[in-house]
Amino acid sequence: MKPGRPGRRASLPGSAWAHVPHPLPPELTWTPTLVRALSDADRLIGRLSGEAGRLPNPHVPMRPFIRREAVPSSRIEGTHATLGELLASEAGLAVDRSPADLREVGNYVTALESGIRRLGELPLSLRLVRVLHERLMRGVRGDRATPGEFRTIQNWIGIPGATLANATYVPPPPGEVMACLGGWEQFLHDRTWPPLVQIALAHYQFEAIHPFIDGNGRVGRLLITLFLIERRVLPTPLLYLSAFFEATRQDYYAGLRGVTERGDWETWLVYFLNGVARQSEDALSRAIRINRTLESWRREVGGRGARVALRLVDLLGENPYCTVKRAARKLSVAFTTAQRAVDTLVRADILRQVGEARRNRAYCATALLAILEEPASIVPAEPP
C-alpha cells in the first residue's frame, strides 16, 4: 500500500486545517497478512450465516442481539445503560438508570430495526442515512443534533472542552460535505469489491467525513449491520462489531487515525476483518447456546402439558425479563392464565423473581441473560 495522507488539507478561519478524504477506493496492496485476514473473516462469517440458518429458530436471538449491539455502540459515545437495564426497562420493570441514557440506547434499537425494514424499500443511500440519523437522535441531546440533517457548520473531535485550534481531528468544511458524501454513496453501490473490505473502507470514510453534528459514530456502526444484510452476507442481523470496537477502543481509534495520518489502510483493514472473525465466532456461540437452552426448557415444560407456559418460553427468547401483565398482553391470554404459566416456569427454575415485591412481581430467565451479558470475545476460539 502506498503510504501518505489519503486526503488533502482545507484551510479554515483562525489558521486551522480540516481533513478532506480522497474519494474511495484507495490503492491497496494485497499483502499475505491482509489476504489471510480476509480469508479468516469470510470463512467465519460464512459459517455464522450457514449454521445460523440451520438453528431450530434462528430468529429467536435477533431481538436481544440487536439490543446487545445498541448498548456498546452507545457506550462508546458515553451512554452508560447496561443490556440488562435496557431489557428490563422494555419489559416494564423499574430501572435505576437515567431515562436519557435509556432513551439513547432505545433510539439505537429503533433506528436499526427501522433500517432493516426500510432495506426492502430503499437501498443503502444518503436518504436512508438521514432516516437512520433522525430515528437515532429523536428527542435526545436537545436540538443541536439537527436529527436527519447533514451538517452546515464545522465540527471537530477532541477531548471535552477542545476547540478547533487544538482538536484531535477536524473533518471536511461544511461546503465540501455533500461532495464527499456523493463519492461515498457511489462507492457503496460498487459491486466489484469483497463486501467485508468494502464496508471496512466505507466505515472509515463515513467517520472521516463526519457528516452530522452528532451521532456519526453510531450511524456509522449501524451501517455496517445494514450493509451485511443488504449484500446477503448475513440473513439476519446476528453480527455486531460495536462490542469488539468497545473492547478494543484504543486500537479502533488508532486504526482510523493511521489511515488519516499515514494512509495505513492495511492496519485498519486487518483490525476490522479480525473484528468480523471474532464476532462471528462469538455470535454463533451465543445463538447456539440460547437455542439449546430454550429447547431444553421446551422439552421440560412440554412434558408437563403446559401449553401457555410453552409459548412463554418462546417469549423469553425475545427478552429474558417478564411480568405477568406483559406475558398476558404478549400471549393474548387472561391474567390468571399468564400467572399460571409464570408459576410453572418458576417451579421449573426457568424464571426467578427479581426483587422482593409481593405485587406486580418481575421475573428473569437468568440463564439467558447470562449468555447475553458475557463480555465480547476478542481472541480466536479454540479449535474443536
RARAMO-V473959 format. One line per field, one symbol per residue. ss: DSSP state (a for helix, b for strand, c for the rest). phi: phi as a letter, one per 20 degrees, with the letter a starting at -180 (. if undefined). psi: psi as a letter, one per 20 degrees, with the letter a starting at -180 (. if undefined). A space follows every 10 residues. Layout:
BEGIN
ss = ???
phi = ???
psi = ???
END
This chain:
BEGIN
ss = ccccccbbbb bbaaabbbbb bccccccccc caaaaaaaaa aaaaaaaaaa aaaaccccca aaaaaaaaaa aaaaaacccc ccaaaaaaaa ccccccccaa aaaaaaaaaa aaaaaaaacc cccccaaaaa aaaaaaaccc cccccccccc ccccccbccc cccaaaccbc cccaaaaaaa aaaaaaaacc ccccaaaaaa aaaaaaaaac cccccaaaaa aaaaaaaaaa cccccccccc caaaaaacaa aaaaaaaaaa aaccaaaaaa aaaaaaaaaa aaaaaaaaaa aaaaaaaaaa aaccccaaaa aaaaaacccc bbbaaaaaaa acccaaaaaa aaaaaaaccc cbbbcccccc cbbbcaaaaa aaaccccccc cccc
phi = .ffpferced fcgnmecded ffffeeedde fgffffffff ffffffffff fffefgbfeg fffffgffff fffffgened fefgffffff enefcebggf ffffffffgf ffffffffff dcffbfffgf fgffffdfmc lmefflgmcf fccfcbdafg nfdgfcffbc fgggfdffff ffffffffef deeggfffff fffgfffffl fdfbnffffg fgffffffff emfcfcfedc effffffcgf ffffffffff ecmeffffff ffffffffff ffffgfffff ffffffffff fffemeffff ffgffffebf ebcfffffff elcfgfffff fffffffeme dcfdmcfecl fdcbefffff ffeggfedcf ffff
psi = pprqolarpp qrqkjrqqpo qqqqqrpqpn qhgggggggg ggghhhgggg hhiiqhniig igghhghhhh ghghhhjjpj qrgggggggh ijqppmqphg ghggghhggg gghggggihi hqrprhghgh gghghgjpjq kbiiimpjpq qjrprrpaqp iqrhhkqhpo rqqhiighgg hghggghhip jiqpghgghg ghgggghhhm irhqjggggh hghgghghgh jkhqhrmipp ihhggghlgg hghhgghhgg hikmhggggg gghhgggghg gggggggghg hgghhhhggg hhiiknghhg hhghhhhhoi qqrggggggh ilrqghghgh gghghghjkg qqqpakqhql qqqpnhhghh ghiqqqpjqq qpq.
END
